[in-house]
Amino acid sequence: MRTWKEILENLKRAPMGYSADGGTLGLGLSNALAKSRKQEVADVEQYLRSRSLSEPQATASK
């Protein structure tokens, strides 16, 4: 069963095969672009997490 968050996420995204410039994309290309965007975000999050764990925490003290 899907959660409310998943349902709202599906309603917010653009229809499959739709492009912002007004042209249409094939369904396969549209899916590939969506997957690529999600992977980019995951890569950035993973990089930032690994970097924050490896660097000492800076403290602001006077």
KOLSE-337521 format. One record per residue (C-alpha): residue number from 0; z, y, x. Coordinates in nm, 2 decimals, always signed. Layout:
N
ATOM   n     pz     py     px
ATOM NUM      Z      Y      X
...
***
This chain:
62
ATOM   n     pz     py     px
ATOM   0  +0.00  +0.00  +0.00
ATOM   1  -0.09  +0.34  +0.13
ATOM   2  +0.17  +0.62  +0.18
ATOM   3  +0.15  +0.97  +0.03
ATOM   4  +0.08  +1.10  +0.38
ATOM   5  -0.23  +0.88  +0.42
ATOM   6  -0.36  +0.97  +0.07
ATOM   7  -0.32  +1.35  +0.14
ATOM   8  -0.49  +1.31  +0.48
ATOM   9  -0.79  +1.14  +0.31
ATOM  10  -0.82  +1.42  +0.06
ATOM  11  -0.81  +1.70  +0.32
ATOM  12  -1.08  +1.56  +0.54
ATOM  13  -1.45  +1.64  +0.49
ATOM  14  -1.67  +1.38  +0.31
ATOM  15  -1.81  +1.12  +0.53
ATOM  16  -2.16  +1.20  +0.65
ATOM  17  -2.10  +1.58  +0.61
ATOM  18  -2.15  +1.83  +0.89
ATOM  19  -2.01  +2.18  +0.91
ATOM  20  -2.35  +2.33  +0.99
ATOM  21  -2.48  +2.22  +0.65
ATOM  22  -2.69  +1.93  +0.78
ATOM  23  -2.60  +1.57  +0.71
ATOM  24  -2.50  +1.30  +0.96
ATOM  25  -2.54  +0.93  +0.92
ATOM  26  -2.22  +0.75  +0.82
ATOM  27  -2.21  +0.56  +1.15
ATOM  28  -2.24  +0.88  +1.36
ATOM  29  -1.98  +1.05  +1.14
ATOM  30  -1.73  +0.76  +1.19
ATOM  31  -1.80  +0.76  +1.56
ATOM  32  -1.73  +1.14  +1.59
ATOM  33  -1.41  +1.10  +1.39
ATOM  34  -1.28  +0.82  +1.61
ATOM  35  -1.37  +1.01  +1.92
ATOM  36  -1.17  +1.31  +1.80
ATOM  37  -0.87  +1.10  +1.73
ATOM  38  -0.89  +0.93  +2.07
ATOM  39  -0.90  +1.27  +2.24
ATOM  40  -0.58  +1.38  +2.07
ATOM  41  -0.41  +1.06  +2.16
ATOM  42  -0.51  +1.09  +2.52
ATOM  43  -0.37  +1.45  +2.54
ATOM  44  -0.05  +1.34  +2.38
ATOM  45  -0.01  +1.05  +2.62
ATOM  46  -0.08  +1.27  +2.92
ATOM  47  +0.18  +1.53  +2.81
ATOM  48  +0.44  +1.27  +2.74
ATOM  49  +0.40  +1.10  +3.08
ATOM  50  +0.41  +1.43  +3.25
ATOM  51  +0.72  +1.55  +3.08
ATOM  52  +0.90  +1.22  +3.17
ATOM  53  +0.80  +1.25  +3.54
ATOM  54  +0.89  +1.61  +3.60
ATOM  55  +1.25  +1.73  +3.63
ATOM  56  +1.37  +1.94  +3.34
ATOM  57  +1.40  +2.31  +3.41
ATOM  58  +1.71  +2.48  +3.29
ATOM  59  +1.74  +2.84  +3.21
ATOM  60  +2.07  +2.97  +3.34
ATOM  61  +2.19  +3.30  +3.47
***
